[in-house]
C-alpha cells in the first residue's frame, strides 16, 4: 500500500509539474518535447531510487533521486501555494485587456481628399492607382508584437517556483548534513524523589543509518552525546535502515558511548523493515554495549533513590508478532516511584498514561522533516516535537538526529536532546 501511494503521488506530482512548468510555458516544438522527456527521466529515476534504496543500491543515483524528491516536493508546494495569486493576476490581466483601446493602424500613403495633386502631381482624373499592402497586412507586418501576457505570467510563476525550490532544498541539505542541534530541556515531575533531581538523559532517535550516511554520521553523534556527560543515554528507535550485514560497520562507533548508568534502546518501526527483523540488531547492539528494553524495565539507582526506566516495542511490531506490551513493562512496580518510558512513537502516550507513566521519551516524527509536512504528521501523531502533557503523563518528542528519504531538513533541524529531571 505504501509503495502504491508513494508511486501514485509521485506520478500525480510529475503530471502537475508538466502542466505548469512545461505545457503552460512553452509552445509545441522541440523545447516542449525535451522538457517532457526530462520529466519522464526524472520520474524513472525516482522509481529506481525508491526500489534501489531497499535492495542495497548506493551511490550517486540514490543521492540524485532523493534530492529530486525534495525539489519535486517544494516545486509542487510553491506552485500550489501560488495558484490563488496566479488566478487573481490572470483575472486582472484579462480585465485590463478588455478595457484597453484598440490599436491604431497607420493609414496607407496616397492621395488626400483635399490636395491629391500635391501628393501625386496629377489631377484626380489622371492619377494612377497606388498599390501596396492592405491595412491589416501592414499592421501585422510593421507593428511591434504584443507579448502574450498569459505566457509571461506562467513563465514568471515557473521561475519563482524553481528558484524557491532550489533555494529551499539547498538550505535543507546543509541543515540535514550538519551537526545536530543540542536541545536542553528541563522536565519537572511532581512525584520525583528530590534525590533524583538533576538526573540527565541524552535522548537521540531516528539516526537512520543507511545508504546515504557514512560512519562519520555515527561518530559525530557519539562524540556529541559523550560531550553532554549524561547519566543515561536513550536511543528511542529507528536507528537503522537495513540489515546488520550491510550496516553493521556504521553502528560500531556506538560501542564508545559514555554515560554513568548505561545506554538503552527500543525498537522503532524501521527496525521491523530489516529483512531479518529486529532480532539481529538487538544482538548486535548488545555486543556494542547498548541494552535493548523489549517490553521490560530496569532500575536506575541515583544518590540513594530509584527511578523506573521502562521500554516498549514499537507499534509496528504487532504485524510480526512482536507488539508493545505495557503491562509486562510496567506491571507490578512500586507506584510511589517515578517512571520514564522509552517508546518510539508519540501515539503510544495514551497507553502510557493509563499505566501511570510520568514521562515518555519518543521520536519518529522527525519534527516533520520537510515543512509544511509537519502539518500532515500532526494529523497522525499527538505531538510533532517538543514537550506536551496528557493527563498526568508528559511526553517529549525529539526531532531525531538523522533523516529518512531525502537528505533534507527544512524547519526541523536534527536534534540531540539533553533532558534534565527536576522534582
NUMI-256701 format. One record per residue (C-alpha): x, y, z; chain. Coordinates in pm, 1 decimal. Layout:
<rs>
<r x="X" y="Y" z="Z" chain="A"/>
...
</rs>
This chain:
<rs>
<r x="0.0" y="0.0" z="0.0" chain="A"/>
<r x="282.1" y="241.6" z="89.6" chain="A"/>
<r x="457.7" y="168.4" z="-241.1" chain="A"/>
<r x="139.2" y="231.8" z="-438.1" chain="A"/>
<r x="67.7" y="556.9" z="-252.9" chain="A"/>
<r x="425.4" y="679.7" z="-299.6" chain="A"/>
<r x="443.7" y="599.0" z="-670.8" chain="A"/>
<r x="90.5" y="724.2" z="-735.7" chain="A"/>
<r x="163.9" y="1051.7" z="-557.6" chain="A"/>
<r x="489.9" y="1087.3" z="-750.0" chain="A"/>
<r x="311.8" y="1032.6" z="-1080.5" chain="A"/>
<r x="46.2" y="1292.3" z="-999.8" chain="A"/>
<r x="312.7" y="1541.1" z="-889.8" chain="A"/>
<r x="506.0" y="1496.0" z="-1215.4" chain="A"/>
<r x="186.9" y="1539.3" z="-1419.3" chain="A"/>
<r x="110.6" y="1862.8" z="-1233.4" chain="A"/>
<r x="465.7" y="1989.7" z="-1282.5" chain="A"/>
<r x="443.7" y="1910.6" z="-1654.9" chain="A"/>
<r x="121.0" y="2108.8" z="-1682.7" chain="A"/>
<r x="250.7" y="2414.6" z="-1500.8" chain="A"/>
<r x="619.9" y="2416.6" z="-1596.4" chain="A"/>
<r x="613.7" y="2273.1" z="-1949.8" chain="A"/>
<r x="269.9" y="2287.8" z="-2108.6" chain="A"/>
<r x="194.1" y="2645.0" z="-1998.7" chain="A"/>
<r x="540.1" y="2793.3" z="-2053.0" chain="A"/>
<r x="628.1" y="2654.6" z="-2398.3" chain="A"/>
<r x="467.5" y="2614.3" z="-2736.6" chain="A"/>
<r x="460.7" y="2298.9" z="-2947.1" chain="A"/>
<r x="808.7" y="2212.5" z="-3063.7" chain="A"/>
<r x="1146.8" y="2078.5" z="-2964.8" chain="A"/>
<r x="1173.5" y="2259.6" z="-2634.1" chain="A"/>
<r x="845.0" y="2119.8" z="-2506.8" chain="A"/>
<r x="940.6" y="1768.0" z="-2617.0" chain="A"/>
<r x="1281.8" y="1797.2" z="-2448.8" chain="A"/>
<r x="1134.9" y="1919.5" z="-2119.7" chain="A"/>
<r x="870.0" y="1647.6" z="-2127.2" chain="A"/>
<r x="1138.6" y="1382.4" z="-2176.5" chain="A"/>
<r x="1334.4" y="1534.2" z="-1887.4" chain="A"/>
<r x="1036.9" y="1492.1" z="-1652.6" chain="A"/>
<r x="984.9" y="1133.4" z="-1769.0" chain="A"/>
<r x="1350.5" y="1054.9" z="-1692.7" chain="A"/>
<r x="1322.6" y="1218.3" z="-1350.0" chain="A"/>
<r x="1015.9" y="1009.6" z="-1266.1" chain="A"/>
<r x="1200.2" y="694.1" z="-1376.0" chain="A"/>
<r x="1492.5" y="797.2" z="-1153.0" chain="A"/>
<r x="1251.6" y="843.5" z="-861.9" chain="A"/>
<r x="1118.9" y="488.5" z="-908.3" chain="A"/>
<r x="1471.5" y="347.3" z="-940.9" chain="A"/>
<r x="1579.3" y="528.3" z="-623.5" chain="A"/>
<r x="1280.3" y="403.0" z="-425.6" chain="A"/>
<r x="1339.5" y="43.8" z="-534.4" chain="A"/>
<r x="1718.2" y="59.9" z="-522.5" chain="A"/>
<r x="1739.8" y="200.8" z="-170.4" chain="A"/>
<r x="1554.1" y="-107.6" z="-48.2" chain="A"/>
<r x="1772.7" y="-354.8" z="-234.8" chain="A"/>
<r x="2111.3" y="-227.4" z="-123.0" chain="A"/>
<r x="2178.5" y="14.4" z="-409.5" chain="A"/>
<r x="2407.8" y="301.1" z="-315.0" chain="A"/>
<r x="2592.2" y="581.1" z="-491.4" chain="A"/>
<r x="2513.0" y="888.1" z="-697.2" chain="A"/>
<r x="2180.0" y="756.8" z="-831.0" chain="A"/>
<r x="2029.5" y="728.0" z="-482.0" chain="A"/>
<r x="2159.0" y="1073.1" z="-386.2" chain="A"/>
<r x="2031.2" y="1232.9" z="-707.3" chain="A"/>
<r x="1696.8" y="1056.9" z="-681.6" chain="A"/>
<r x="1630.9" y="1160.7" z="-322.8" chain="A"/>
<r x="1736.3" y="1520.1" z="-388.6" chain="A"/>
<r x="1494.2" y="1529.6" z="-681.3" chain="A"/>
<r x="1219.2" y="1403.5" z="-448.1" chain="A"/>
<r x="1279.6" y="1708.6" z="-228.9" chain="A"/>
<r x="1294.1" y="1950.2" z="-524.9" chain="A"/>
<r x="976.6" y="1796.7" z="-669.7" chain="A"/>
<r x="800.9" y="1832.3" z="-333.9" chain="A"/>
<r x="885.8" y="2200.7" z="-297.3" chain="A"/>
<r x="810.9" y="2279.2" z="-661.4" chain="A"/>
<r x="463.7" y="2134.6" z="-611.3" chain="A"/>
<r x="413.2" y="2309.4" z="-276.3" chain="A"/>
<r x="518.6" y="2650.0" z="-411.7" chain="A"/>
<r x="316.0" y="2616.4" z="-731.8" chain="A"/>
<r x="4.0" y="2510.7" z="-540.0" chain="A"/>
<r x="56.4" y="2800.0" z="-298.3" chain="A"/>
<r x="77.5" y="3038.5" z="-595.4" chain="A"/>
<r x="-243.0" y="2909.5" z="-757.6" chain="A"/>
<r x="-464.7" y="3173.8" z="-595.8" chain="A"/>
<r x="-231.6" y="3472.7" z="-660.6" chain="A"/>
<r x="-184.4" y="3339.1" z="-1013.3" chain="A"/>
<r x="-560.8" y="3324.2" z="-1071.3" chain="A"/>
<r x="-603.3" y="3678.4" z="-935.7" chain="A"/>
<r x="-324.9" y="3809.6" z="-1161.3" chain="A"/>
<r x="-473.0" y="3633.8" z="-1465.0" chain="A"/>
<r x="-816.3" y="3784.3" z="-1396.0" chain="A"/>
<r x="-660.8" y="4131.1" z="-1362.8" chain="A"/>
<r x="-480.4" y="4095.3" z="-1696.0" chain="A"/>
<r x="-799.6" y="3979.6" z="-1868.4" chain="A"/>
<r x="-993.2" y="4276.2" z="-1730.2" chain="A"/>
<r x="-719.8" y="4517.7" z="-1830.7" chain="A"/>
<r x="-710.7" y="4370.1" z="-2179.2" chain="A"/>
<r x="-1086.5" y="4426.1" z="-2220.0" chain="A"/>
<r x="-1051.4" y="4790.8" z="-2109.3" chain="A"/>
<r x="-757.1" y="4867.2" z="-2340.9" chain="A"/>
<r x="-843.6" y="5079.9" z="-2654.1" chain="A"/>
<r x="-798.4" y="4917.9" z="-2995.3" chain="A"/>
<r x="-456.1" y="4954.6" z="-3154.4" chain="A"/>
<r x="-447.4" y="5226.9" z="-3421.7" chain="A"/>
<r x="-340.4" y="5111.9" z="-3767.6" chain="A"/>
<r x="-145.8" y="5369.8" z="-3973.2" chain="A"/>
<r x="-318.2" y="5477.2" z="-4297.1" chain="A"/>
<r x="-170.7" y="5396.3" z="-4636.2" chain="A"/>
<r x="12.2" y="5675.6" z="-4814.1" chain="A"/>
<r x="-195.7" y="5801.8" z="-5103.9" chain="A"/>
<r x="-389.0" y="6096.5" z="-5241.8" chain="A"/>
<r x="-555.0" y="6303.8" z="-4977.7" chain="A"/>
<r x="-911.2" y="6421.6" z="-5010.3" chain="A"/>
<r x="-817.5" y="6789.4" z="-5027.2" chain="A"/>
<r x="-495.3" y="6819.8" z="-5237.4" chain="A"/>
<r x="-435.3" y="6499.9" z="-5431.6" chain="A"/>
<r x="-213.0" y="6683.5" z="-5680.6" chain="A"/>
<r x="27.7" y="6773.1" z="-5405.3" chain="A"/>
<r x="94.8" y="6407.3" z="-5347.2" chain="A"/>
<r x="76.4" y="6263.7" z="-5697.7" chain="A"/>
<r x="149.6" y="6556.4" z="-5926.7" chain="A"/>
<r x="-166.0" y="6492.0" z="-6123.0" chain="A"/>
<r x="-527.7" y="6567.5" z="-6107.0" chain="A"/>
<r x="-754.3" y="6309.2" z="-5957.4" chain="A"/>
<r x="-867.1" y="6206.6" z="-6306.4" chain="A"/>
<r x="-504.2" y="6145.4" z="-6419.9" chain="A"/>
<r x="-383.6" y="5969.1" z="-6103.3" chain="A"/>
<r x="-280.0" y="5608.4" z="-6131.5" chain="A"/>
<r x="-386.7" y="5370.1" z="-5855.3" chain="A"/>
<r x="-122.7" y="5319.4" z="-5584.0" chain="A"/>
<r x="-72.1" y="4955.9" z="-5498.3" chain="A"/>
<r x="54.5" y="4823.4" z="-5163.2" chain="A"/>
<r x="-32.3" y="4602.3" z="-4873.1" chain="A"/>
<r x="-374.8" y="4614.0" z="-4719.7" chain="A"/>
<r x="-404.8" y="4796.7" z="-4387.1" chain="A"/>
<r x="-444.2" y="4474.7" z="-4187.4" chain="A"/>
<r x="-135.0" y="4327.0" z="-4356.5" chain="A"/>
<r x="67.7" y="4635.8" z="-4274.3" chain="A"/>
<r x="-43.5" y="4618.7" z="-3910.7" chain="A"/>
<r x="63.3" y="4254.6" z="-3878.8" chain="A"/>
<r x="398.5" y="4310.5" z="-4051.3" chain="A"/>
<r x="514.0" y="4651.4" z="-3931.0" chain="A"/>
<r x="368.0" y="4695.8" z="-3578.0" chain="A"/>
<r x="565.9" y="4570.9" z="-3276.5" chain="A"/>
<r x="435.0" y="4236.2" z="-3143.3" chain="A"/>
<r x="233.5" y="4249.4" z="-2820.7" chain="A"/>
<r x="368.8" y="3989.9" z="-2571.5" chain="A"/>
<r x="132.6" y="3713.1" z="-2457.0" chain="A"/>
<r x="51.8" y="3817.8" z="-2103.0" chain="A"/>
<r x="-59.2" y="3468.9" z="-2000.2" chain="A"/>
<r x="270.0" y="3321.7" z="-2120.8" chain="A"/>
<r x="462.6" y="3590.7" z="-1934.8" chain="A"/>
<r x="268.8" y="3515.1" z="-1616.0" chain="A"/>
<r x="323.3" y="3138.2" z="-1649.4" chain="A"/>
<r x="697.4" y="3181.4" z="-1701.1" chain="A"/>
<r x="724.2" y="3422.7" z="-1409.5" chain="A"/>
<r x="548.5" y="3176.1" z="-1178.3" chain="A"/>
<r x="769.9" y="2892.3" z="-1303.5" chain="A"/>
<r x="1083.5" y="3097.9" z="-1236.6" chain="A"/>
<r x="969.7" y="3189.9" z="-885.2" chain="A"/>
<r x="881.8" y="2825.8" z="-807.2" chain="A"/>
<r x="1210.6" y="2695.1" z="-943.9" chain="A"/>
<r x="1424.6" y="2947.7" z="-757.8" chain="A"/>
<r x="1227.4" y="2892.9" z="-436.9" chain="A"/>
<r x="1250.0" y="2513.0" z="-455.8" chain="A"/>
<r x="1623.1" y="2506.5" z="-529.1" chain="A"/>
<r x="1697.8" y="2757.9" z="-253.3" chain="A"/>
<r x="1486.9" y="2569.2" z="-1.0" chain="A"/>
<r x="1641.9" y="2232.4" z="-82.6" chain="A"/>
<r x="1992.2" y="2379.2" z="-69.7" chain="A"/>
<r x="1923.3" y="2515.3" z="277.7" chain="A"/>
<r x="1767.4" y="2183.6" z="381.1" chain="A"/>
<r x="2071.9" y="1987.8" z="264.6" chain="A"/>
<r x="2305.8" y="2194.8" z="478.6" chain="A"/>
<r x="2073.6" y="2150.4" z="777.4" chain="A"/>
<r x="2033.6" y="1772.9" z="742.6" chain="A"/>
<r x="2402.8" y="1704.6" z="682.4" chain="A"/>
<r x="2527.4" y="1944.7" z="950.5" chain="A"/>
<r x="2570.6" y="1896.0" z="1323.5" chain="A"/>
<r x="2253.3" y="1818.6" z="1521.4" chain="A"/>
<r x="2125.8" y="2094.1" z="1748.6" chain="A"/>
<r x="2164.6" y="2030.8" z="2122.2" chain="A"/>
<r x="1825.1" y="2099.7" z="2279.1" chain="A"/>
<r x="1845.3" y="2144.6" z="2658.5" chain="A"/>
<r x="1515.8" y="2068.0" z="2829.1" chain="A"/>
<r x="1415.5" y="2060.1" z="3195.4" chain="A"/>
<r x="1114.7" y="1847.6" z="3287.5" chain="A"/>
<r x="951.6" y="1876.7" z="3628.4" chain="A"/>
<r x="799.6" y="1553.7" z="3759.8" chain="A"/>
<r x="570.9" y="1613.8" z="4061.7" chain="A"/>
<r x="633.0" y="1267.8" z="4206.7" chain="A"/>
<r x="1009.3" y="1263.9" z="4150.0" chain="A"/>
<r x="1219.6" y="1188.1" z="4455.8" chain="A"/>
<r x="1421.3" y="1506.3" z="4526.2" chain="A"/>
<r x="1736.4" y="1295.0" z="4531.7" chain="A"/>
<r x="1680.0" y="1221.3" z="4160.3" chain="A"/>
<r x="1657.6" y="1590.7" z="4075.1" chain="A"/>
<r x="1924.5" y="1674.3" z="3816.7" chain="A"/>
<r x="1931.4" y="1324.9" z="3660.7" chain="A"/>
<r x="2026.9" y="1378.9" z="3294.6" chain="A"/>
<r x="1919.0" y="1187.9" z="2985.3" chain="A"/>
<r x="2085.8" y="1219.5" z="2645.8" chain="A"/>
<r x="1798.6" y="1139.7" z="2409.9" chain="A"/>
<r x="1850.6" y="1056.1" z="2043.3" chain="A"/>
<r x="1624.3" y="894.6" z="1787.1" chain="A"/>
<r x="1585.9" y="837.2" z="1414.7" chain="A"/>
<r x="1956.8" y="817.5" z="1337.5" chain="A"/>
<r x="1862.4" y="616.3" z="1026.3" chain="A"/>
<r x="2195.1" y="459.7" z="941.9" chain="A"/>
<r x="2157.4" y="373.3" z="574.7" chain="A"/>
<r x="2283.6" y="412.2" z="217.8" chain="A"/>
<r x="2315.7" y="791.7" z="241.2" chain="A"/>
<r x="2503.7" y="801.0" z="572.0" chain="A"/>
<r x="2861.7" y="706.5" z="639.9" chain="A"/>
<r x="3042.3" y="606.0" z="955.9" chain="A"/>
<r x="3119.9" y="974.2" z="1014.9" chain="A"/>
<r x="2748.5" y="1030.7" z="1084.5" chain="A"/>
<r x="2757.9" y="781.2" z="1373.2" chain="A"/>
<r x="3093.2" y="905.7" z="1503.2" chain="A"/>
<r x="2966.3" y="1264.0" z="1517.8" chain="A"/>
<r x="2653.0" y="1164.4" z="1710.7" chain="A"/>
<r x="2856.8" y="957.4" z="1959.6" chain="A"/>
<r x="3104.3" y="1242.4" z="2007.3" chain="A"/>
<r x="2825.4" y="1494.1" z="2072.7" chain="A"/>
<r x="2644.1" y="1263.9" z="2317.4" chain="A"/>
<r x="2963.9" y="1196.1" z="2509.0" chain="A"/>
<r x="3022.6" y="1570.2" z="2534.5" chain="A"/>
<r x="2697.4" y="1601.7" z="2730.1" chain="A"/>
<r x="2824.6" y="1377.5" z="3014.3" chain="A"/>
<r x="2477.1" y="1232.1" z="3062.1" chain="A"/>
<r x="2369.9" y="985.7" z="3329.5" chain="A"/>
<r x="2159.7" y="781.1" z="3084.3" chain="A"/>
<r x="2167.2" y="752.8" z="2703.6" chain="A"/>
<r x="1825.3" y="677.0" z="2549.6" chain="A"/>
<r x="1805.0" y="570.0" z="2183.0" chain="A"/>
<r x="1434.2" y="571.1" z="2102.9" chain="A"/>
<r x="1410.7" y="379.5" z="1777.7" chain="A"/>
<r x="1475.5" y="395.0" z="1403.6" chain="A"/>
<r x="1848.5" y="354.3" z="1444.4" chain="A"/>
<r x="1897.7" y="169.3" z="1114.7" chain="A"/>
<r x="1755.2" y="128.7" z="764.9" chain="A"/>
<r x="1888.5" y="-209.6" z="663.6" chain="A"/>
<r x="2047.6" y="-534.1" z="774.7" chain="A"/>
<r x="2339.0" y="-594.0" z="1008.4" chain="A"/>
<r x="2532.1" y="-738.4" z="713.7" chain="A"/>
<r x="2505.0" y="-407.9" z="525.9" chain="A"/>
<r x="2512.7" y="-153.6" z="807.4" chain="A"/>
<r x="2692.4" y="-325.9" z="1092.9" chain="A"/>
<r x="3017.2" y="-130.8" z="1036.0" chain="A"/>
<r x="2826.8" y="200.3" z="1053.1" chain="A"/>
<r x="2695.9" y="113.3" z="1401.2" chain="A"/>
<r x="3030.4" y="17.7" z="1556.6" chain="A"/>
<r x="3110.3" y="364.6" z="1695.8" chain="A"/>
<r x="2818.1" y="311.0" z="1936.0" chain="A"/>
<r x="3048.5" y="95.7" z="2148.4" chain="A"/>
<r x="3216.6" y="420.9" z="2254.2" chain="A"/>
<r x="2902.2" y="577.9" z="2406.5" chain="A"/>
<r x="2971.4" y="706.8" z="2758.1" chain="A"/>
<r x="2722.9" y="753.2" z="3043.2" chain="A"/>
<r x="2701.8" y="684.5" z="3415.1" chain="A"/>
<r x="2421.7" y="426.7" z="3406.0" chain="A"/>
<r x="2435.6" y="294.2" z="3051.9" chain="A"/>
<r x="2282.0" y="324.9" z="2706.1" chain="A"/>
<r x="1936.0" y="184.6" z="2631.2" chain="A"/>
<r x="1746.4" y="119.5" z="2308.8" chain="A"/>
<r x="1389.9" y="48.2" z="2199.3" chain="A"/>
<r x="1277.8" y="-55.1" z="1853.6" chain="A"/>
<r x="1125.2" y="181.2" z="1602.3" chain="A"/>
<r x="913.8" y="90.5" z="1302.5" chain="A"/>
<r x="1218.0" y="81.1" z="1072.3" chain="A"/>
<r x="1385.4" y="-194.2" z="1273.5" chain="A"/>
<r x="1096.7" y="-417.0" z="1163.0" chain="A"/>
<r x="1165.7" y="-334.8" z="797.0" chain="A"/>
<r x="1500.3" y="-515.3" z="813.6" chain="A"/>
<r x="1490.6" y="-848.4" z="622.7" chain="A"/>
<r x="1564.8" y="-1049.6" z="937.4" chain="A"/>
<r x="1356.4" y="-828.3" z="1167.9" chain="A"/>
<r x="1498.0" y="-654.3" z="1476.6" chain="A"/>
<r x="1646.7" y="-967.3" z="1633.6" chain="A"/>
<r x="1991.1" y="-943.1" z="1473.4" chain="A"/>
<r x="2014.9" y="-573.1" z="1557.9" chain="A"/>
<r x="1917.9" y="-640.7" z="1920.1" chain="A"/>
<r x="2202.8" y="-890.8" z="1939.2" chain="A"/>
<r x="2445.9" y="-658.7" z="1758.6" chain="A"/>
<r x="2368.2" y="-366.5" z="1988.2" chain="A"/>
<r x="2415.4" y="-588.7" z="2291.1" chain="A"/>
<r x="2768.2" y="-663.2" z="2171.7" chain="A"/>
<r x="2824.7" y="-287.9" z="2136.2" chain="A"/>
<r x="2719.6" y="-224.9" z="2495.9" chain="A"/>
<r x="2370.9" y="-90.0" z="2424.5" chain="A"/>
<r x="2093.9" y="-267.1" z="2615.5" chain="A"/>
<r x="1758.5" y="-316.1" z="2443.5" chain="A"/>
<r x="1443.4" y="-282.0" z="2652.2" chain="A"/>
<r x="1190.1" y="-514.8" z="2492.1" chain="A"/>
<r x="875.5" y="-464.7" z="2697.0" chain="A"/>
<r x="1080.3" y="-455.1" z="3016.2" chain="A"/>
<r x="1220.7" y="-213.5" z="3272.2" chain="A"/>
<r x="1532.7" y="-152.9" z="3474.5" chain="A"/>
<r x="1601.9" y="40.6" z="3792.9" chain="A"/>
<r x="1820.1" y="349.4" z="3776.3" chain="A"/>
<r x="1967.5" y="398.9" z="4125.1" chain="A"/>
<r x="2092.9" y="752.0" z="4178.2" chain="A"/>
<r x="2200.7" y="914.4" z="4505.8" chain="A"/>
<r x="2008.2" y="658.2" z="4712.9" chain="A"/>
<r x="1681.3" y="686.2" z="4514.5" chain="A"/>
<r x="1534.8" y="468.1" z="4238.3" chain="A"/>
<r x="1378.8" y="557.6" z="3903.7" chain="A"/>
<r x="1195.7" y="300.4" z="3690.3" chain="A"/>
<r x="1318.4" y="314.0" z="3331.3" chain="A"/>
<r x="1096.2" y="108.9" z="3100.3" chain="A"/>
<r x="1087.7" y="43.9" z="2727.0" chain="A"/>
<r x="821.6" y="-96.3" z="2495.4" chain="A"/>
<r x="840.1" y="-222.8" z="2139.0" chain="A"/>
<r x="716.3" y="-6.1" z="1855.1" chain="A"/>
<r x="356.5" y="-46.9" z="1743.1" chain="A"/>
<r x="490.7" y="-173.5" z="1409.4" chain="A"/>
<r x="597.4" y="-491.9" z="1585.1" chain="A"/>
<r x="235.2" y="-600.7" z="1614.7" chain="A"/>
<r x="231.2" y="-703.4" z="1247.5" chain="A"/>
<r x="511.9" y="-955.8" z="1305.3" chain="A"/>
<r x="403.2" y="-1088.0" z="1642.9" chain="A"/>
<r x="626.9" y="-857.3" z="1848.1" chain="A"/>
<r x="385.1" y="-587.3" z="1977.6" chain="A"/>
<r x="433.1" y="-340.0" z="2261.5" chain="A"/>
<r x="330.1" y="-482.0" z="2598.5" chain="A"/>
<r x="280.3" y="-206.6" z="2856.3" chain="A"/>
<r x="154.0" y="-444.1" z="3123.7" chain="A"/>
<r x="470.7" y="-650.2" z="3100.1" chain="A"/>
<r x="697.6" y="-346.7" z="3101.7" chain="A"/>
<r x="521.0" y="-155.4" z="3379.3" chain="A"/>
<r x="317.7" y="-406.9" z="3576.7" chain="A"/>
<r x="394.9" y="-483.8" z="3940.3" chain="A"/>
<r x="618.0" y="-183.4" z="4001.3" chain="A"/>
<r x="613.9" y="37.3" z="4309.5" chain="A"/>
<r x="364.9" y="316.1" z="4224.2" chain="A"/>
<r x="548.7" y="557.0" z="4454.9" chain="A"/>
<r x="845.5" y="561.0" z="4218.8" chain="A"/>
<r x="865.9" y="795.3" z="3923.7" chain="A"/>
<r x="888.8" y="627.2" z="3585.1" chain="A"/>
<r x="1033.9" y="716.5" z="3247.1" chain="A"/>
<r x="919.5" y="520.9" z="2941.5" chain="A"/>
<r x="1105.1" y="484.5" z="2611.1" chain="A"/>
<r x="851.5" y="440.9" z="2328.6" chain="A"/>
<r x="930.5" y="523.2" z="1967.9" chain="A"/>
<r x="600.5" y="678.7" z="1859.8" chain="A"/>
<r x="426.8" y="963.5" z="2046.2" chain="A"/>
<r x="92.7" y="797.3" z="1978.8" chain="A"/>
<r x="182.9" y="541.4" z="2245.9" chain="A"/>
<r x="139.4" y="807.2" z="2515.9" chain="A"/>
<r x="-229.6" y="729.0" z="2563.1" chain="A"/>
<r x="-141.9" y="377.5" z="2680.3" chain="A"/>
<r x="145.7" y="513.7" z="2888.3" chain="A"/>
<r x="-94.7" y="748.7" z="3067.6" chain="A"/>
<r x="-323.6" y="457.5" z="3155.0" chain="A"/>
<r x="-28.2" y="285.6" z="3321.8" chain="A"/>
<r x="70.5" y="588.7" z="3529.2" chain="A"/>
<r x="393.1" y="678.3" z="3346.7" chain="A"/>
<r x="537.4" y="1015.5" z="3448.6" chain="A"/>
<r x="741.0" y="1087.0" z="3133.9" chain="A"/>
<r x="756.0" y="926.7" z="2790.3" chain="A"/>
<r x="1050.4" y="985.0" z="2554.3" chain="A"/>
<r x="973.5" y="943.3" z="2183.1" chain="A"/>
<r x="1088.8" y="1024.6" z="1830.9" chain="A"/>
<r x="951.6" y="900.4" z="1497.2" chain="A"/>
<r x="813.1" y="1230.5" z="1366.4" chain="A"/>
<r x="1142.8" y="1398.6" z="1263.3" chain="A"/>
<r x="960.9" y="1718.6" z="1358.6" chain="A"/>
<r x="802.1" y="1690.1" z="1014.6" chain="A"/>
<r x="1148.3" y="1698.3" z="844.8" chain="A"/>
<r x="1014.9" y="1888.6" z="541.8" chain="A"/>
<r x="790.7" y="2181.5" z="632.5" chain="A"/>
<r x="495.5" y="2206.0" z="580.4" chain="A"/>
<r x="482.8" y="1824.7" z="609.7" chain="A"/>
<r x="475.9" y="1875.2" z="987.1" chain="A"/>
<r x="108.9" y="1970.0" z="945.1" chain="A"/>
<r x="38.9" y="1626.2" z="797.3" chain="A"/>
<r x="235.7" y="1448.1" z="1071.6" chain="A"/>
<r x="21.2" y="1628.3" z="1327.8" chain="A"/>
<r x="-285.6" y="1452.8" z="1188.5" chain="A"/>
<r x="-139.7" y="1112.4" z="1280.3" chain="A"/>
<r x="63.5" y="1183.5" z="1595.3" chain="A"/>
<r x="-48.5" y="1378.1" z="1904.1" chain="A"/>
<r x="282.7" y="1566.0" z="1924.5" chain="A"/>
<r x="517.6" y="1658.5" z="1639.7" chain="A"/>
<r x="808.4" y="1782.2" z="1853.3" chain="A"/>
<r x="880.8" y="1918.6" z="2197.2" chain="A"/>
<r x="715.9" y="1868.8" z="2536.6" chain="A"/>
<r x="344.7" y="1810.7" z="2593.6" chain="A"/>
<r x="119.2" y="1680.5" z="2869.0" chain="A"/>
<r x="-156.7" y="1420.5" z="2854.3" chain="A"/>
<r x="-327.0" y="1399.1" z="3191.2" chain="A"/>
<r x="-63.7" y="1311.7" z="3446.3" chain="A"/>
<r x="184.3" y="1196.1" z="3179.2" chain="A"/>
<r x="428.4" y="1418.5" z="2995.9" chain="A"/>
<r x="584.7" y="1326.7" z="2662.3" chain="A"/>
<r x="894.1" y="1472.8" z="2499.9" chain="A"/>
<r x="932.6" y="1415.3" z="2125.4" chain="A"/>
<r x="1278.7" y="1468.8" z="1979.7" chain="A"/>
<r x="1314.4" y="1563.6" z="1611.8" chain="A"/>
<r x="1576.3" y="1293.1" z="1553.4" chain="A"/>
<r x="1942.3" y="1315.1" z="1458.4" chain="A"/>
<r x="1919.1" y="1180.0" z="1104.6" chain="A"/>
<r x="1684.5" y="1185.1" z="807.4" chain="A"/>
<r x="1476.5" y="942.7" z="607.8" chain="A"/>
<r x="1448.2" y="961.1" z="231.3" chain="A"/>
<r x="1576.8" y="1297.7" z="104.2" chain="A"/>
<r x="1887.5" y="1418.6" z="292.7" chain="A"/>
<r x="1698.8" y="1743.0" z="351.9" chain="A"/>
<r x="1552.3" y="1906.7" z="664.3" chain="A"/>
<r x="1350.0" y="2228.0" z="643.7" chain="A"/>
<r x="1207.1" y="2383.2" z="958.5" chain="A"/>
<r x="1312.2" y="2082.3" z="1167.2" chain="A"/>
<r x="1690.4" y="2070.0" z="1221.1" chain="A"/>
<r x="1838.6" y="1743.3" z="1351.3" chain="A"/>
<r x="1842.5" y="1718.9" z="1729.0" chain="A"/>
<r x="2012.8" y="1553.7" z="2023.9" chain="A"/>
<r x="1831.4" y="1630.1" z="2348.6" chain="A"/>
<r x="1986.8" y="1690.7" z="2688.9" chain="A"/>
<r x="1689.5" y="1633.4" z="2918.2" chain="A"/>
<r x="1721.2" y="1700.0" z="3291.7" chain="A"/>
<r x="1466.8" y="1585.0" z="3550.1" chain="A"/>
<r x="1353.6" y="1820.5" z="3824.9" chain="A"/>
<r x="1144.3" y="1741.8" z="4129.5" chain="A"/>
</rs>
